[in-house]
Amino acid sequence: MQIIYAMHQSGSEDLEKEEKFLFSSLESIQDLYLIVVSTLIEIKKKEEVFLEKASKKHLATAEDLKPNRKFIANKVLQFLEDNNSISIALENRKINNWSQNDDLILIILDEIKKSAIYQNYLADTSSSFEADKKFVTDIFTELIASNEKLYDYLEDFRITWVDDIPLVNTSLLKQLKHIEEHNEKSFSVLPLYKDAEDKDFARDLFRKTVLNENDLAKEYIDRTPNWDPERISEVDTIMLKMAICEFLKFPSIPIKVTINEYLEIAKEYATPKSSIFINGILDNLVKDFQKTDKLKKTGRGLM
């Protein structure tokens, strides 16, 4: 939707160029994911360096010489640092953001150390993998995923990530909660696409919508008598075209799935009335398509 909108705004008709940008934007989501994962690893490393330097101070205190090492000994943070899947992905994608921006890691680390979550964790003399996991998920939720400075950095690094940050944070949190002790396979870097068909769908939906925009628009123009076509927002028209494209050109996608998907997108990106407008148009279209046998859905429960 965003790529098609950008094409309209720029007047671009270079389908190949815009398609490359589409996949470049999609592939960068994994870089975002790896940067966020590496944040957890880097804060542990920075604390290790801090404790090492403190112990070598000329006038080192008793605390400097014998610090509470529970944070850097956290089994889940160590698990992430040792995880081959993460290490290989960071190397392959050349993710080294924190070697160049360690000041942000130090800021995040300082905020963690000042938090009640951290203080309570260090004060607890008991130790368990589950307690370590809860601590990591808590600091990730409360102090990393919600960190405004980190958010600003990621937004400045790549503007297209603004909409992807919540998705990445939610996915990573779910993964952290499912890490199992002594089971490296319980955490692996998430693949960008579920399978080849998943990637093909992105390409096909983009192409079929762009190449058939005029025909797709004809399907809803006559069904908006109470709406001035010039006053219907461009985002709304793009969503309608994409939804109609799914109705007519993607037989394996259930009608309800398409409608629900675009209603959710409308709530997120369009005007307050858009979801009502789009729902009404799509609902009437489906009824008409069914009467004229225009819908060719395959599989059980797809109508």
SEZAKE-867074 format. One record per residue (C-alpha): residue in three letters; x, y, z. Coordinates in steps of 0.001 Angstrom, whole numbers, plus 500000, padded with zeros to 6 digits. Layout:
<recs>
ALAXYZ...
</recs>
This chain:
<recs>
MET500000500000500000GLN502754502441500946ILE504791501677497835ILE501770502199495574TYR500946505434497384ALA504534506627496910MET504316505763493205HIS501199507909492873GLN502776510829494690SER505970510767492625GLY504261509972489339SER506589507015488889GLU505684504353486330ASP508879502353486724LEU507398499101488018GLU510738497304488205LYS512354500096490228GLU509452500317492679GLU509347496546493050LYS513026496541493967PHE512316499206496575LEU509440497097497903PHE511682494088498476SER514513496229499788SER512113497635502391LEU510880494162503294GLU514380492732503598SER515475495610505820ILE512957494448508433GLN515330491606509281ASP518134494130509776LEU515898496006512199TYR515173492763514023LEU518893491962514295ILE519737495447515553VAL517149495110518313VAL518369491602519227SER521958492844519328THR520920495603521737LEU520405492967524441ILE523784491426523697GLU525621494744523651ILE524296496029526982LYS525698492882528617LYS529061493400526925LYS529214497059527989GLU528539496128531601GLU531322493540531458VAL533736496222530214PHE532560498609532947LEU533113496071535716GLU536527495148534324LYS537658498781534242ALA536257499451537715SER538244496569539183LYS541473498049537809LYS540972501561539166HIS543848502899541248LEU541517503514544186ALA539125500670543584THR536478500182546259ALA535450496883547757GLU532410496946545478ASP534646497596542450LEU536830494641543346LYS533954492309544133PRO530870493530542246ASN527502491877541916ARG527925490027538629LYS524381488694538405PHE523500490903535443ILE526412489843533240ALA525922486236534349ASN522285486292533254LYS521753482965531501VAL519389484335528863LEU521682487208527882GLN524531484700527689PHE522306482399525623LEU521726485205523101GLU525417486097522953ASP526391482463522287ASN523569481729519842ASN524973480656516465SER521872481676514560ILE522209485254515784SER525996485409515287ILE525790484141511714ALA522928486486510814LEU524719489516512293GLU527807488685510261ASN525939487909507048ARG523889491096507194LYS526900493117508409ILE525053494479511413ASN527557496512513464ASN525483499525514466TRP526511499504518111SER530223499521517403GLN529598502932515862ASN526922504147518278ASP527904502703521639ASP526852505939523359LEU523213504897522881ILE523928501474524402LEU525528503198527404ILE522441505399527813ILE520142502373527713LEU522398500482530126ASP522386503418532550GLU518585503576532480ILE518407499829533148LYS520780500070536125LYS518724502897537637SER515466500946537324ALA513624499100540085ILE513577496028537814TYR517391495905537861GLN517740496695541569ASN515230494038542570TYR516892491504540293LEU520336492051541793ALA518942492027545340ASP517395488581544840THR520012486063545970SER518229483130544343SER519060482130540782SER517119480303538086PHE516816480318534323GLU513159481322534549ALA513990484280536811ASP516715485351534386LYS514258485092531500LYS511654487160533332PHE514242489839534028VAL515245490011530358THR511659490144529120ASP510863492830531702ILE513762495108530782PHE513074494547527106THR509405495479527497GLU509794498359529941LEU513184499850529110ILE514313498848525615ALA511299498430523345SER509791501606524805ASN513033503606524826GLU512444506873522959LYS516108507447522148LEU516389503993520599TYR513156504561518675ASP514447507904517366TYR517735506318516325LEU515984503527514412GLU513577505978512776ASP516464508208511669PHE518460505220510445ARG515662504108508099ILE512363505938507860THR510493502873506574TRP511080501193509940VAL508572503403511726ASP505765500935511022ASP507967497880511529ILE509331498601515021PRO506203497432516924LEU506044494248514817VAL509712493447515454ASN509468494169519187THR506362492014519581SER507900489124517643LEU511155489271519581LEU509383489417522944LYS507421486305522027GLN510681484553521149LEU512381485598524375LYS509550484102526399HIS510016480746524669ILE513767480364525171GLU514626477070526876GLU517739476411528899HIS520281474115527193ASN518266474234523956GLU519923476523521435LYS517249475654518875SER514605477264521092PHE515715480591519627SER516681481166516020VAL516619484253513839LEU513173484616512328PRO513045484157508551LEU511723487128506625TYR509354484976504586LYS507447481900505695ASP508207480241502358ALA508678481033498662GLU504926481503498210ASP504971484175500890LYS507503486239498924ASP505665485586495663PHE502462486907497213ALA504072490277497965ARG505310490571494389ASP502059489376492820LEU499786491609494894PHE501942494631494068ARG502121493872490340LYS498511492834489857THR497221495892491704VAL499435498383489859LEU498922496848486416ASN495132496648486817GLU494393499869488707ASN491940501267486167ASP489931498055485940LEU489935497603489698ALA488723501179490187LYS485762500540487869GLU484537497871490289TYR483804500379493063ILE483289503755491309ASP479587503116490580ARG479051501871494115THR479932505177495768PRO477007507428494720ASN477047509310498017TRP480786509882497889ASP482473512415495632PRO485289510440493944GLU487529513494494213ARG487073513565497973ILE487775509892498629SER491275509751500075GLU493980508226497908VAL494897505763500640ASP491280504556500707THR491221504023496942ILE494495502091497057MET493170499822499796LEU489975499220497835LYS491939498292494718MET494191495939496639ALA491251494267498360ILE489358493849495087CYS492530492489493526GLU492658489832496250PHE488977489030495719LEU489354488487491994LYS492939487393491416PHE493914485391494502PRO491572482394494698SER493240480865497764ILE492659483875500048PRO489369483724501989ILE487059486698501532LYS486794487335505268VAL490560487356505610THR490874490026502923ILE488147492215504406ASN489475491958507957GLU493024492697506795TYR492102495908505002LEU489837497075507811GLU492795496757510185ILE495054498630507764ALA492415501351507409LYS492212501812511179GLU495970502241511308TYR496655504443508286ALA493489506084507013THR490839508497508285PRO488489507673511199LYS485622506983508765SER487690504955506308SER487081501545507864ILE483298502088507774PHE483460503285504170ILE485723500455503014ASN483729497805504873GLY480503498987503241ILE481968499015499733LEU483653495623500059ASP480602494007501614ASN478381495150498727LEU481002494131496178VAL481187490612497570LYS477416490231497354ASP477427491419493734PHE480404489245492814GLN478710486215494308LYS475496486880492377THR477370487173489100ASP479649484224489915LYS482674486484489605LEU484419485098492674LYS486461481994491995LYS487665480914495415THR489158477474495947GLY489415475388499102ARG487101474792502037GLY485685477733503951LEU487005480334501524MET483703482052500856
</recs>
